[in-house]
Amino acid sequence: MLDGGGWREKLFFLFHRKRIIAGARSKAEAARARLILDEERAAKAGDKLRKYREVRPELDHKYHFWENYFVGKLGYSKLK
């Protein structure tokens, strides 16, 4: 910012450097907070997917049991 700027930009920065630095710091903190929140959401989604994969064989077994029951015992046709 100061390397290629003229004297007006340098003077502006000298007078407003605290605000400029505070604004940059707050933007960095907000970005860090969003990143942490996104990481937490991804971890929760990963946990849900892992738990689903653990119970999926049992759910498939129950589904096939009831499907065979309705098809075999009650005469319903399979859904396509």
C-alpha beads as a LAMMPS data file, in Angstrom:
LAMMPS data file: protein, C-alpha beads

80 atoms
79 bonds

1 atom types
1 bond types

-500.0 500.0 xlo xhi
-500.0 500.0 ylo yhi
-500.0 500.0 zlo zhi

Masses

1 110.0

Atoms # bond

1 1 1 0.000 0.000 0.000
2 1 1 2.743 2.432 0.896
3 1 1 5.230 1.356 -1.763
4 1 1 3.383 2.469 -4.883
5 1 1 1.182 5.139 -3.371
6 1 1 1.601 8.839 -3.668
7 1 1 1.935 11.284 -0.823
8 1 1 -1.864 11.496 -0.412
9 1 1 -2.181 7.756 0.113
10 1 1 0.712 7.787 2.568
11 1 1 -0.803 10.681 4.478
12 1 1 -4.225 9.000 4.484
13 1 1 -2.678 5.812 5.849
14 1 1 -0.767 7.689 8.557
15 1 1 -3.928 9.417 9.780
16 1 1 -6.190 6.369 9.548
17 1 1 -3.802 3.478 10.193
18 1 1 -5.491 2.463 13.465
19 1 1 -8.875 2.168 11.752
20 1 1 -7.384 0.386 8.746
21 1 1 -5.507 -2.106 10.922
22 1 1 -8.527 -2.621 13.204
23 1 1 -10.745 -3.250 10.177
24 1 1 -8.296 -5.754 8.743
25 1 1 -8.009 -7.463 12.122
26 1 1 -11.792 -7.723 12.515
27 1 1 -12.138 -9.134 9.001
28 1 1 -9.446 -11.717 9.765
29 1 1 -11.156 -12.683 13.034
30 1 1 -14.517 -13.032 11.276
31 1 1 -12.960 -15.188 8.568
32 1 1 -11.293 -17.359 11.217
33 1 1 -14.615 -17.755 13.067
34 1 1 -16.374 -18.761 9.828
35 1 1 -13.630 -21.283 9.108
36 1 1 -13.953 -22.827 12.568
37 1 1 -17.744 -22.988 12.196
38 1 1 -17.425 -24.649 8.780
39 1 1 -14.971 -27.185 10.208
40 1 1 -17.384 -28.002 13.049
41 1 1 -20.278 -28.435 10.607
42 1 1 -18.166 -30.717 8.419
43 1 1 -17.190 -32.789 11.455
44 1 1 -20.852 -33.156 12.466
45 1 1 -21.818 -34.177 8.940
46 1 1 -18.964 -36.699 8.913
47 1 1 -20.162 -38.153 12.222
48 1 1 -23.711 -38.494 10.905
49 1 1 -22.480 -40.214 7.754
50 1 1 -20.282 -42.589 9.776
51 1 1 -23.190 -43.481 12.083
52 1 1 -25.475 -44.053 9.101
53 1 1 -22.921 -46.367 7.502
54 1 1 -22.744 -48.339 10.746
55 1 1 -26.512 -48.936 10.902
56 1 1 -27.128 -49.263 7.173
57 1 1 -26.734 -53.083 7.047
58 1 1 -29.343 -53.406 9.789
59 1 1 -31.694 -51.022 7.979
60 1 1 -31.218 -52.934 4.725
61 1 1 -31.990 -56.191 6.513
62 1 1 -35.194 -54.757 8.004
63 1 1 -36.218 -53.293 4.654
64 1 1 -35.705 -56.599 2.833
65 1 1 -37.540 -58.486 5.568
66 1 1 -40.633 -56.302 5.316
67 1 1 -40.459 -56.181 1.536
68 1 1 -40.379 -59.985 1.387
69 1 1 -43.201 -60.140 3.928
70 1 1 -45.485 -57.890 1.911
71 1 1 -44.601 -59.558 -1.387
72 1 1 -44.712 -63.157 -0.153
73 1 1 -47.444 -63.161 2.484
74 1 1 -49.773 -60.466 1.253
75 1 1 -49.193 -60.654 -2.490
76 1 1 -48.096 -57.069 -3.075
77 1 1 -45.885 -56.474 -6.089
78 1 1 -42.443 -54.943 -5.650
79 1 1 -42.123 -51.251 -6.264
80 1 1 -39.900 -50.350 -9.176

Bonds

1 1 1 2
2 1 2 3
3 1 3 4
4 1 4 5
5 1 5 6
6 1 6 7
7 1 7 8
8 1 8 9
9 1 9 10
10 1 10 11
11 1 11 12
12 1 12 13
13 1 13 14
14 1 14 15
15 1 15 16
16 1 16 17
17 1 17 18
18 1 18 19
19 1 19 20
20 1 20 21
21 1 21 22
22 1 22 23
23 1 23 24
24 1 24 25
25 1 25 26
26 1 26 27
27 1 27 28
28 1 28 29
29 1 29 30
30 1 30 31
31 1 31 32
32 1 32 33
33 1 33 34
34 1 34 35
35 1 35 36
36 1 36 37
37 1 37 38
38 1 38 39
39 1 39 40
40 1 40 41
41 1 41 42
42 1 42 43
43 1 43 44
44 1 44 45
45 1 45 46
46 1 46 47
47 1 47 48
48 1 48 49
49 1 49 50
50 1 50 51
51 1 51 52
52 1 52 53
53 1 53 54
54 1 54 55
55 1 55 56
56 1 56 57
57 1 57 58
58 1 58 59
59 1 59 60
60 1 60 61
61 1 61 62
62 1 62 63
63 1 63 64
64 1 64 65
65 1 65 66
66 1 66 67
67 1 67 68
68 1 68 69
69 1 69 70
70 1 70 71
71 1 71 72
72 1 72 73
73 1 73 74
74 1 74 75
75 1 75 76
76 1 76 77
77 1 77 78
78 1 78 79
79 1 79 80
